[in-house]
């Protein structure tokens, strides 16, 4: 296939809105340990429009009634100046030392009138200080997972109380509630608590899958459960992703691992989210992080787009950058579908017209902008590091293809797609490719990123554990 050009990266300042975001590592809290400016600049350069920032009660109210927002102000202002919008996930664990329950976990079991009231005072001060800079707030990270001490019912009660504090301070604020993936009881129980449903504006869940499409039935159940109380509630994915190496300290999931696999699963997660009508997808994480694990001690979580230590971008970094450059909120999902016929199976033995079972049938997501169609399409096999793509013929989508290009979001390269009888012949692989009319994209004549081998050559294949980088607030 003849090269048609290369995707041109875009700044968040050039984008009105988009579905794509990143979870921000708390490196900005430790400027003596991390190259904060480098990480921040690289994060903005991905082109994401949204960021999830975790804020810590303990960090910002070191003494009762004395609030220090300086490091958070710097992070928020820098991201806003770069064109990124954000939401806060408020963490109250552990309780600040000045409190009578200082140092203890803030859970349903340890919540008292005293620390509950003190937490609400902090929340009101936080919302008042950041004003129109931050409009969306979430209470706690994964609170209803078993080890974190909140039942869905107790969490709903907390949202009813603390959410009212936020809405009293800023009526146009939005409250985000966390629910466990595929747990319809969780969302139903939280929403059923008196006063909770009226405070909740967004529901979000987290998922990490080697085959993200396997989560879709659970997502549908969550929606049905939520709609019994609030038919209009939007859903976000507050975390999704995959580690890039098998030595990740925790949450490795299933093998295989690899830099290409991580990049593929980034694309698989976020396109699958669009397929299931998720409004925003927040990828975890912008940069690798150190963590402690009870069974393995200390080590690195390799979920980041930027590698810890080398501070070099991984292939997943460029995948995100190409994604944000090609798809924003001007592209809307449609229900159109195209016929996809296998011409040659490549590495995917057994796909073809004779096989109709998952995962041997391509997934497709149709979008449209100003009458121009775009199709994302992929095969939902467990991704591999090296693949010989299949060849498929894609039929018309809301009219015959005119001058389409096939876009590889890993490399940013666009190729001319041969058209016969209104159908385009293009590669099919284990991550989303795009088929779109050439005139819909801004393409450069020269590559806008290094090749895969060059990217990987700048990364370290091993690391030394360094206690300085274990996250502590």
C-alpha positions as CSV (number, residue, x, y, z in Angstrom):
1,X,0.0,0.0,0.0
2,X,1.3,3.5,-0.9
3,X,1.9,5.9,1.9
4,X,-0.6,8.8,1.9
5,X,1.0,10.7,4.8
6,X,1.5,10.9,8.5
7,X,-0.9,12.0,11.3
8,X,0.0,15.4,12.6
9,X,-0.1,15.7,16.4
10,X,-2.5,18.3,17.9
11,X,-2.3,20.3,21.1
12,X,-5.2,20.2,23.6
13,X,-5.5,23.9,22.9
14,X,-6.5,23.0,19.3
15,X,-9.3,20.7,20.5
16,X,-12.6,21.8,21.8
17,X,-13.4,18.5,23.6
18,X,-12.7,14.8,23.2
19,X,-13.4,11.5,24.9
20,X,-9.8,10.9,25.8
21,X,-8.0,11.5,29.1
22,X,-5.1,10.4,31.3
23,X,-4.8,9.7,35.0
24,X,-2.1,12.0,36.4
25,X,0.6,10.4,38.6
26,X,1.2,12.4,41.9
27,X,4.7,13.2,40.8
28,X,3.9,16.9,41.2
29,X,3.8,16.4,44.9
30,X,7.5,15.4,44.9
31,X,9.4,17.8,42.7
32,X,12.7,16.7,44.4
33,X,12.2,13.1,43.1
34,X,10.6,13.5,39.7
35,X,11.2,15.7,36.6
36,X,7.8,17.3,37.1
37,X,8.1,19.8,34.3
38,X,9.2,17.1,31.8
39,X,6.3,14.8,32.8
40,X,3.8,17.6,32.6
41,X,5.0,18.8,29.2
42,X,5.0,15.3,27.8
43,X,1.5,14.7,29.2
44,X,0.1,17.8,27.6
45,X,1.8,16.9,24.3
46,X,-0.2,13.7,24.1
47,X,-3.2,15.8,23.1
48,X,-5.6,14.4,25.7
49,X,-8.3,16.8,26.7
50,X,-9.0,15.4,30.2
51,X,-7.0,14.5,33.3
52,X,-7.8,12.8,36.5
53,X,-6.0,14.4,39.4
54,X,-6.0,12.8,42.9
55,X,-6.1,15.2,45.8
56,X,-5.2,14.3,49.4
57,X,-6.9,15.8,52.4
58,X,-3.9,14.9,54.5
59,X,-1.6,16.7,52.1
60,X,-3.5,20.0,51.9
61,X,-4.7,20.4,55.5
62,X,-1.5,19.7,57.6
63,X,-3.0,21.6,60.5
64,X,-6.6,22.1,61.3
65,X,-8.1,25.0,59.3
66,X,-4.8,25.7,57.6
67,X,-4.9,24.9,53.9
68,X,-2.0,24.8,51.5
69,X,-2.9,24.5,47.9
70,X,0.3,25.6,46.3
71,X,1.5,22.4,44.6
72,X,-2.0,21.6,43.5
73,X,-2.5,25.1,42.2
74,X,0.6,24.7,40.1
75,X,-0.5,21.4,38.6
76,X,-4.0,22.6,37.8
77,X,-2.9,25.9,36.3
78,X,-0.3,24.3,34.2
79,X,-2.7,21.7,32.8
80,X,-5.4,24.3,32.2
81,X,-2.9,26.6,30.4
82,X,-2.0,23.6,28.2
83,X,-5.7,23.1,27.3
84,X,-6.5,20.2,29.6
85,X,-9.7,20.0,31.7
86,X,-9.6,17.9,34.8
87,X,-11.6,16.3,37.6
88,X,-10.5,15.7,41.2
89,X,-10.6,12.4,42.9
90,X,-10.7,13.3,46.6
91,X,-8.8,11.0,49.0
92,X,-9.3,11.1,52.7
93,X,-7.2,8.1,53.7
94,X,-5.4,8.4,56.1
95,X,-7.0,11.0,58.2
96,X,-4.7,14.0,58.9
97,X,-2.5,13.7,61.9
98,X,-4.1,16.8,63.7
99,X,-7.4,15.0,64.0
100,X,-8.2,12.8,67.0
101,X,-8.4,9.9,64.6
102,X,-5.3,11.0,62.7
103,X,-3.4,8.3,60.8
104,X,-6.3,5.9,60.7
105,X,-8.1,4.9,57.5
106,X,-11.1,7.0,56.7
107,X,-13.7,4.2,56.1
108,X,-17.3,3.6,56.9
109,X,-16.2,1.8,60.1
110,X,-13.9,4.7,61.3
111,X,-16.2,7.5,60.2
112,X,-17.4,9.5,63.2
113,X,-19.4,12.8,63.4
114,X,-16.1,14.5,64.2
115,X,-14.0,13.3,61.2
116,X,-17.0,13.3,58.9
117,X,-17.6,17.0,59.7
118,X,-13.9,17.8,59.3
119,X,-13.8,16.1,55.9
120,X,-16.8,18.1,54.7
121,X,-15.1,21.4,55.8
122,X,-12.1,20.4,53.7
123,X,-14.3,19.5,50.7
124,X,-16.0,22.9,50.9
125,X,-12.7,24.7,51.1
126,X,-11.3,22.7,48.1
127,X,-14.3,23.4,45.9
128,X,-14.4,27.1,46.9
129,X,-10.7,27.5,46.2
130,X,-10.6,26.0,42.8
131,X,-13.9,27.6,41.6
132,X,-14.4,27.4,37.9
133,X,-11.0,25.7,37.3
134,X,-12.3,22.3,38.4
135,X,-16.0,21.4,38.1
136,X,-16.1,17.6,38.6
137,X,-15.4,15.8,41.8
138,X,-15.2,12.1,42.7
139,X,-15.2,10.7,46.3
140,X,-12.3,8.3,46.8
141,X,-10.4,5.9,44.6
142,X,-12.2,2.5,44.3
143,X,-13.9,2.9,47.7
144,X,-16.2,-0.1,47.4
145,X,-13.5,-2.7,46.5
146,X,-13.4,-5.1,49.4
147,X,-10.1,-3.9,51.0
148,X,-11.1,-0.2,51.0
149,X,-13.7,-0.4,53.6
150,X,-16.9,1.1,52.1
151,X,-20.1,-0.8,51.3
152,X,-22.1,0.6,48.4
153,X,-24.7,1.7,51.0
154,X,-22.3,3.6,53.2
155,X,-20.7,5.1,50.1
156,X,-24.1,6.3,49.0
157,X,-24.7,7.9,52.4
158,X,-21.4,9.7,52.2
159,X,-22.1,11.0,48.7
160,X,-25.5,12.3,49.9
161,X,-23.9,14.3,52.6
162,X,-20.6,15.4,51.1
163,X,-22.1,15.8,47.6
164,X,-24.6,18.3,49.1
165,X,-21.6,20.3,50.5
166,X,-20.1,20.5,47.0
167,X,-23.4,21.5,45.3
168,X,-24.1,24.1,48.0
169,X,-20.7,25.6,47.4
170,X,-21.0,25.4,43.6
171,X,-24.4,24.5,42.2
172,X,-23.0,23.7,38.7
173,X,-20.5,21.2,40.0
174,X,-20.8,17.5,39.0
175,X,-20.4,14.6,41.4
176,X,-18.9,11.4,40.1
177,X,-19.6,8.1,41.9
178,X,-17.4,5.0,41.6
179,X,-19.0,1.6,41.1
180,X,-17.3,-1.8,40.7
181,X,-17.0,-3.1,37.2
182,X,-19.7,-5.6,36.3
183,X,-21.4,-5.2,39.7
184,X,-25.0,-4.1,39.1
185,X,-25.8,-4.5,42.8
186,X,-23.1,-2.0,43.6
187,X,-24.6,0.8,41.5
188,X,-28.1,0.0,42.5
189,X,-27.3,0.0,46.2
190,X,-25.4,3.3,46.0
191,X,-28.1,5.1,44.1
192,X,-30.8,3.7,46.4
193,X,-29.5,5.5,49.5
194,X,-31.7,8.5,50.5
195,X,-30.4,11.6,48.9
196,X,-27.6,9.9,46.9
197,X,-29.2,9.7,43.5
198,X,-30.0,13.4,43.5
199,X,-26.3,14.3,44.1
200,X,-24.7,11.9,41.6
201,X,-24.1,13.3,38.1
202,X,-21.7,10.8,36.6
203,X,-21.0,7.1,37.2
204,X,-17.6,5.7,36.6
205,X,-15.9,2.3,36.8
206,X,-12.4,0.9,36.2
207,X,-11.4,-2.0,34.1
208,X,-8.2,-3.7,33.0
209,X,-8.6,-6.4,30.5
210,X,-6.3,-8.4,28.1
211,X,-9.5,-8.7,26.0
212,X,-11.5,-5.5,26.8
213,X,-14.5,-6.6,24.7
214,X,-15.2,-9.4,27.2
215,X,-16.4,-6.7,29.6
216,X,-19.3,-5.4,27.4
217,X,-22.0,-7.6,28.9
218,X,-21.2,-6.4,32.4
219,X,-21.2,-2.8,31.2
220,X,-24.7,-3.3,29.8
221,X,-25.9,-4.7,33.2
222,X,-24.4,-1.7,35.0
223,X,-26.3,0.7,32.7
224,X,-29.6,-1.2,33.2
225,X,-29.2,-1.1,37.0
226,X,-28.4,2.6,37.1
227,X,-31.2,3.6,34.8
228,X,-33.8,2.2,37.2
229,X,-32.9,5.1,39.5
230,X,-31.5,7.7,37.0
231,X,-32.2,7.0,33.3
232,X,-30.0,9.9,32.2
233,X,-26.8,9.1,34.1
234,X,-23.7,9.3,31.9
235,X,-21.0,6.6,32.3
236,X,-17.2,7.3,32.3
237,X,-14.3,4.9,32.6
238,X,-12.1,6.4,35.2
239,X,-9.2,3.9,34.8
240,X,-8.3,1.5,32.1
241,X,-5.1,0.1,30.7
242,X,-2.4,-2.6,30.8
243,X,1.2,-2.9,32.0
244,X,4.0,-3.0,29.4
245,X,6.1,-5.7,31.1
246,X,5.8,-8.9,33.0
247,X,7.8,-7.5,36.0
248,X,5.1,-5.1,37.0
249,X,4.7,-5.0,40.8
250,X,1.0,-5.7,40.8
251,X,-2.0,-6.0,38.5
252,X,-0.1,-7.8,35.8
253,X,-3.1,-9.7,34.6
254,X,-2.4,-12.3,31.9
255,X,0.6,-12.7,29.6
256,X,1.8,-11.8,27.1
257,X,3.2,-8.4,27.9
258,X,5.1,-6.0,25.7
259,X,5.4,-2.4,24.5
260,X,3.3,-3.0,21.3
261,X,0.7,-5.0,23.3
262,X,0.3,-2.2,25.8
263,X,-0.2,0.3,22.9
264,X,-2.7,-2.0,21.3
265,X,-4.7,-2.5,24.5
266,X,-4.8,1.3,25.1
267,X,-6.6,1.6,21.7
268,X,-8.7,-1.5,22.3
269,X,-9.9,-0.2,25.7
270,X,-10.8,3.3,24.6
271,X,-12.5,2.3,21.2
272,X,-14.4,-0.4,23.0
273,X,-15.6,2.3,25.5
274,X,-17.0,4.3,22.6
275,X,-18.7,1.2,21.3
276,X,-20.5,0.9,24.6
277,X,-21.4,4.6,24.8
278,X,-18.9,5.6,27.5
279,X,-18.6,9.4,27.4
280,X,-15.0,9.7,28.6
281,X,-12.1,7.2,28.8
282,X,-9.3,8.0,31.3
283,X,-6.2,5.9,30.6
284,X,-4.1,4.8,33.6
285,X,-1.4,6.2,33.7
286,X,0.7,9.1,32.3
287,X,4.0,7.8,33.9
288,X,5.1,4.6,35.5
289,X,4.9,4.5,39.3
290,X,6.7,2.8,42.2
291,X,4.5,0.9,44.6
292,X,4.6,-1.6,47.5
293,X,3.1,-5.0,47.3
294,X,2.7,-7.4,50.3
295,X,4.0,-10.4,48.3
296,X,6.8,-8.8,46.3
297,X,7.9,-5.8,48.3
298,X,8.6,-2.7,46.2
299,X,8.6,-2.3,42.5
300,X,7.4,-0.5,39.4
301,X,3.9,-0.4,38.0
302,X,4.5,-0.3,34.2
303,X,1.1,1.1,33.2
304,X,2.5,4.5,32.2
305,X,2.9,6.0,28.7
306,X,6.2,7.4,30.0
307,X,8.8,5.1,31.5
308,X,10.1,5.8,35.0
309,X,13.8,6.6,35.2
310,X,14.5,7.1,31.5
311,X,11.5,9.5,31.3
312,X,11.2,8.3,27.7
313,X,7.9,7.8,25.8
314,X,6.8,4.2,25.2
315,X,5.0,3.2,22.0
316,X,1.7,3.6,23.9
317,X,2.5,7.3,24.2
318,X,2.5,7.8,20.5
319,X,-0.6,5.7,20.1
320,X,-2.4,8.1,22.4
321,X,-1.0,11.1,20.5
322,X,-2.2,9.7,17.2
323,X,-5.6,8.9,18.7
324,X,-6.1,12.5,20.0
325,X,-5.0,13.9,16.7
326,X,-7.5,12.0,14.6
327,X,-10.7,11.8,16.8
328,X,-12.3,14.5,18.9
329,X,-15.9,15.4,19.8
330,X,-16.6,16.5,16.3
331,X,-16.8,12.8,15.3
332,X,-20.1,11.3,16.5
333,X,-20.9,7.6,16.7
334,X,-23.5,6.2,14.3
335,X,-25.2,2.8,14.1
336,X,-24.1,2.2,10.6
337,X,-22.1,-0.9,9.8
338,X,-20.1,-2.1,6.8
339,X,-19.6,-5.5,5.4
340,X,-16.1,-6.8,6.2
341,X,-15.0,-9.7,4.1
342,X,-11.8,-11.6,4.7
343,X,-9.5,-11.8,1.7
344,X,-6.5,-13.4,3.5
345,X,-6.3,-14.4,7.2
346,X,-2.7,-13.5,8.0
347,X,-1.8,-14.6,11.5
348,X,-5.5,-15.1,12.4
349,X,-6.0,-18.7,11.5
350,X,-9.7,-19.6,11.2
351,X,-11.3,-16.2,10.5
352,X,-13.5,-16.0,7.5
353,X,-17.2,-16.3,6.4
354,X,-17.4,-19.8,7.9
355,X,-16.7,-18.6,11.5
356,X,-19.2,-16.3,13.3
357,X,-18.2,-16.8,17.0
358,X,-16.4,-14.3,19.2
359,X,-13.5,-13.4,18.9
360,X,-13.2,-14.3,15.2
361,X,-15.6,-11.7,13.9
362,X,-14.2,-8.1,13.5
363,X,-15.6,-5.4,15.8
364,X,-16.4,-2.1,14.1
365,X,-17.3,1.4,15.3
366,X,-18.8,3.8,12.8
367,X,-18.4,7.6,13.2
368,X,-19.4,10.6,11.1
369,X,-18.4,14.3,10.8
370,X,-20.2,16.7,8.4
371,X,-21.3,13.8,6.3
372,X,-17.9,12.1,6.1
373,X,-17.7,8.5,7.5
374,X,-15.0,7.0,9.6
375,X,-14.7,3.3,10.5
376,X,-12.6,1.9,13.4
377,X,-12.3,-1.8,13.0
378,X,-10.3,-4.6,14.7
379,X,-10.2,-8.2,15.6
380,X,-10.8,-8.8,19.3
381,X,-8.2,-11.6,19.7
382,X,-5.8,-11.4,22.7
383,X,-3.1,-9.1,21.3
384,X,0.4,-10.2,20.5
385,X,3.6,-8.3,20.1
386,X,4.2,-9.4,16.5
387,X,1.4,-10.0,14.0
388,X,1.0,-10.6,10.3
389,X,-2.2,-8.6,9.6
390,X,-5.1,-10.2,7.7
391,X,-6.4,-8.5,4.6
392,X,-10.1,-7.6,4.4
393,X,-12.5,-5.8,2.0
394,X,-14.7,-3.2,3.7
395,X,-17.9,-2.3,1.9
396,X,-19.6,1.1,1.7
397,X,-20.4,3.0,4.9
398,X,-23.2,5.5,4.3
399,X,-22.2,5.6,0.6
400,X,-19.2,4.2,-1.4
401,X,-15.7,5.1,-0.3
402,X,-14.2,7.8,-2.5
403,X,-10.5,8.4,-1.6
404,X,-10.1,6.6,1.7
405,X,-6.9,6.0,3.7
406,X,-6.1,3.3,6.2
407,X,-4.6,4.8,9.4
408,X,-2.3,2.9,11.7
409,X,-2.6,4.6,15.1
410,X,0.6,2.9,16.4
411,X,2.8,4.4,13.8
412,X,0.7,7.4,12.7
413,X,1.1,6.3,9.1
414,X,-1.7,6.5,6.6
415,X,-1.9,4.4,3.5
416,X,-4.0,4.7,0.4
417,X,-6.7,2.1,0.4
418,X,-7.5,0.6,-3.0
419,X,-11.2,0.9,-3.9
420,X,-13.0,-1.5,-6.1
421,X,-16.8,-1.4,-6.5
422,X,-17.1,1.0,-3.6
423,X,-15.2,-1.3,-1.2
424,X,-11.8,-0.7,0.2
425,X,-9.1,-3.4,0.7
426,X,-7.1,-2.8,3.9
427,X,-5.2,-4.6,6.7
428,X,-7.1,-6.1,9.7
429,X,-5.2,-6.7,12.9
430,X,-5.6,-7.1,16.7
431,X,-5.9,-3.4,17.4
432,X,-8.2,-0.6,15.9
433,X,-7.3,0.7,12.5
434,X,-9.1,3.6,10.9
435,X,-10.7,3.8,7.5
436,X,-11.5,7.4,6.6
437,X,-11.6,9.7,3.7
438,X,-8.3,11.4,3.1
439,X,-9.8,14.9,3.2
440,X,-10.9,14.4,6.8
441,X,-7.4,14.3,8.2
442,X,-4.4,16.6,8.3
443,X,-1.5,14.6,7.0
444,X,2.2,15.5,6.9
445,X,4.6,14.4,4.2
446,X,7.2,13.1,6.7
447,X,7.0,10.9,9.8
448,X,5.9,12.7,13.0
449,X,7.4,10.1,15.4
450,X,10.4,7.7,15.6
451,X,10.0,4.2,14.4
452,X,9.1,1.4,16.8
453,X,12.6,0.0,17.2
454,X,14.0,3.5,17.9
455,X,11.4,4.2,20.5
456,X,12.1,0.9,22.3
457,X,15.9,1.5,22.1
458,X,15.5,4.5,24.4
459,X,13.8,2.4,27.1
460,X,15.4,0.5,29.9
461,X,14.5,-3.2,30.0
462,X,15.1,-3.5,33.8
463,X,15.2,-1.2,36.8
464,X,16.5,-1.0,40.4
465,X,14.1,-0.6,43.2
466,X,14.6,2.8,44.9
467,X,12.7,3.5,48.1
468,X,12.7,7.2,47.4
469,X,10.0,6.8,44.7
470,X,7.5,4.8,46.7
471,X,4.4,7.0,46.8
472,X,3.7,8.4,50.3
473,X,1.5,11.3,51.2
